[in-house]
Amino acid sequence: MKAVLTIAGSDSSGGAGIQADLKTIVAHQLFGESVITALTAQNTTGVAGVLDVDPAFVGAQIDAVFEDIRPDAVKIGMVSSPAIVRAIADGLRRHGAANIVVDPVMVATSGSALIADAAVDALVAELFPVAAVVTPNIPEAEVLAGMAISCAADVERAACLIADRIVAARQTAPDFADSDAPVPAIMIKGGHGVGEPDAADDYLRLDHGEHVWLRGPRIETRNTHGTGCSLSSAIACNLAQGFAVDVAVREAKAYVAGALADGLDLGRGSGPLNHMWRYGPVPC
């Protein structure tokens, strides 16, 4: 059985973060492992508090995982401080981790901020260079690219600017000064919409500038808590099983679309997905 490690924050409501990641991994019939970066007190209506884990203990968790059941892929989600970013980057480099998917989580579905501004630069400098895939949504891509996004051409331009930032980060990092590793694929998620109102089209920029639009219908639901977490975890699951990046992303998009369309309706706010939708209807 392939193993997938999620490095992220804990969501006490179970809809996002570590909990959503592990549900996604199990739904793909893989073995899930976790490194917790923060505890959050949250539910479908918002985040009441965040408690960061000590960076040294984050590193200790990574060592414990890799020294025993080595993961075949790694998903990185909520990382709220530069010190934790560095602890993760050091640990993953130390163990030669592969198939890394970075979801640069900045704001919860409810609108609550989940990352310090300084941590964004640390993500780009420390974690993006080791990633296979980076999965910002449109607001996150705007921050990373330093530009507003209002149309499809803006999305494509933003992906290029983010790729340029990663190349620049590698040039200043000794570990990557002479590396011929491909630039990570950049998937800009279209859930916030820049095109037709009934479409949810994602953009995927592959290595060497190849790109494709992943077309899909918008699923009308308020229950989107944990969508980004689940998507990035599904990509990691597919990479762990040996799929090429473009196939891994397409399959992950289809998985999340099914989980949204299933219509699970829990909580008073933006409710969670049904991660197990492929295994039959939820009992009444």
N, C-alpha and C positions, 0 to 999 in steps of 0.2 A: 504494500500500500504506500502510495506517495504521501509525503507530509508537507503541509503548508504552514508557515509561521506568520502570524499577524502581530505587528508591533503597533500598538494604538492605545487610545484611552478607553476606559470602561464606561459604559452607559448603563446607569442603574435601571433604566426602563426597559432595557433589552432590545431596543429597536435599532441602535446604531453602534459604532465603535466595535470593541472586541467581541461583544455578543453577536452583532450582526455578521461579523467576519466569520466567527466559528460556525454559525448556522449555515452560512454560505458554503464553507468548506465541507461540512457534513453533507449538505445537499448534493455536492459534487462527488460524494463517496470517497473523500480523502481524509487523512488524519490531521486534525487541527492542533496547533500549538500557539501559545501566546506569550508576549512580553508586554506588560502593562506599563504605559508611560504616565498615566494620570488617572485619578478617580474623579468622576463627575457625578454630581447630584442633579439628575435631569429626568424629564419625562417628555411626553409629546407636546407639551406647551412651552417648554423652555429649559434653560440651564440655571440652576440655583447656586451652583458652586463648583469649583475645580481645585483639586489638590494634586500637585505634581509629585511624581515619584522621584526619589533621590537619583541623580544621574548615575552614580556608581552602582546603585542597585539595578538600574535598567541594564547596565553592562553585565552585571552578574547573572541576570535572567538570560541574556543572550548567550553567555558562555555555557550556562547549564543546558540550554536547548541544543546548541551545536555540538556539545561534547557527548551527547547521548543519541537522541533521535534527530539526525541532521535533516533539516528541511530541504525540499526540492525547489521551493520558491518562497519568497518573502513579500508580504504586503506591509507597507508602512502607512499609517494613518495619522491620527492626531498626535502632534509633537509640539508642545506649547512653549518650549524655551530653547535657546541656543545651546545650553549645556547638555540637554537631553539629546539634541540633534547630534552633537559631537560624540556623545557616548554611543549612540546607535551606529554612526558612521565608523567609529573605531572598531566596534565589535564586529560589524559585518565585513570590514576589510581584514580584520585579524583572522576570521574564519573562512574567507574566500567565498562569501555567499553569492549565489547566482539567482537569476530570474527575479529581480527585485522590482516591485511595482510601488511607486510613490504616489499617494493621493494627498496633495497638499491642502489638508483640511484647515480652513481659516475661520469659517462661520458655520454654526449648526443650522439645520433646517429651520429652526425656530427663530433664527436671526442673532443668536448669542455668539459673541466672539470667542474663539477657542485657541488663539495663538498670539503670542507677542510679536510686535512688528519686527523686532530684531531677529526672531526665529525664522522669518521668511527668507532673509538673506542667508542665514545659516543653512536652510534647506537647499537653496540653490547651490551654495558653495560646497556643501558636504555630502548631501544625499542624492541630488539630481545626477551628479557625475557617475554614480555607481548603479543607476537605475537602468532597467530595460524598458520600462514604460512609465510615463508621468501622466496623471489624469486630472488636470484642473477643470473646474466648471468655468463658465464664462466670467463671473466676478473674480474668481481666483486668477484666471488668465489675464484679466485686465491689470491686476496687481503685479503679476510676474512679468508681463510685457511692458508695463508702464504706458498703457494706451487704453482709450475707450473702445469698446466693441459694440457695433450697432448693426453690422451686416455680415454676410458670409465672407466678403473680401477681408474684412477686419479680422475675422477668426483666422484666416490663413496667414495674414500678416503677423498676428500675435504669436502663432505657433513658430514662425520663423524667428521672431525676436527672442522667444524663450529658448529655442535651440541655440541661438547665438550666445545667450547668457551661459548656457551649459558649456559650450566650447570655451568661452572665456574663463569659466571657473576651472576647467581642466588645465588650462595653460598656466594657471597660477598655483595649481596643486602639484606637489612633487610626485605623487603617486600616478598622475596622469600626464605628466609633461611629455613623455615619449610614447604614450599609449595610442594604439590604432583601434581601440574599441569604438564601436559604432555609437553615434549620438542616440540617446534614448528616443524611442517613439513617443510622440506627444499626442495624447487624445484630449481634445477640448470638448467637453460634454455639452450637449445642446439643450439640456433640460430647461434652462432659463430663456431660451428662444431668441433667435435673431432672424428667423425666416418666416415661413407660413405659420399662422397661429395653430394649425392642426398638426404640425410636424414637430418631431423631436430628433433633429439630425445632428449627429456627432461628427467631428472632423478628426481624422487620424493622419498625422504626419510621420512617415517612416524614415528610416535612415537614408541619407543621400538625397533628401528632399522629395522622395516619392510621397504622394498623398492621395487620400480617398475620402469622400463623404459617405458616412454610414447613415442611410436614410431609414426613417421609421416614423410611424404615426405617434402623435402625442396621446397619451392615455389620460383621460380626464379623471383625476382623483386628487383629493387633498392629502392622501396618505402616502407621503414620500419620505418619511423619516428613515434615514439609513440607506438611501438609494446609492449615494456615492461610495459609501463604505462597501456595500454589497457588490457594486460593479467592479471596484478595484480588486476585491478579494476573488471574485469570479475569474478575472483576468489572470491573477496569480495561480489559481487552480488549473487553468488551461495551460499556462506555461509549464507548470510542474508536470503535466501529462505529455509534454513534448510538442504542443501545437506551436506553429509559427505565430509571430506577434499579431498579424492581421487576422488570422483565424481565431486566436485567443480572444481578441477584442470583439469580433463579431459574435462569437458564441456567448460571451459575457453580456453583451447588449441584449441578446435574445432571452437570456436567463432573467435579467432584471425586468425586461418588459413583461414577461410572464408573471413574475412576482408582483408587479404593480397591477396588472390586469386582473389578477385573482380576486381582488376586492376585499382583502382583510380590512376590517374596520374596528380598530381598538383605540381607546384614549379619547381625550377631549380636544386634542390639537391635531397636528400632522402625525397621523398614525404610522405604524411600521408596515413592512411588506410581509407577505407570506413566503418565506424562504423555501418552504417545502412544497410549493405548488405543484411540482412535477409528480408528487406521490399521492395525489388524490385530494378530494375536497376536505376542508376542515370540518370535523364533527360539530354538529349543532349542540 
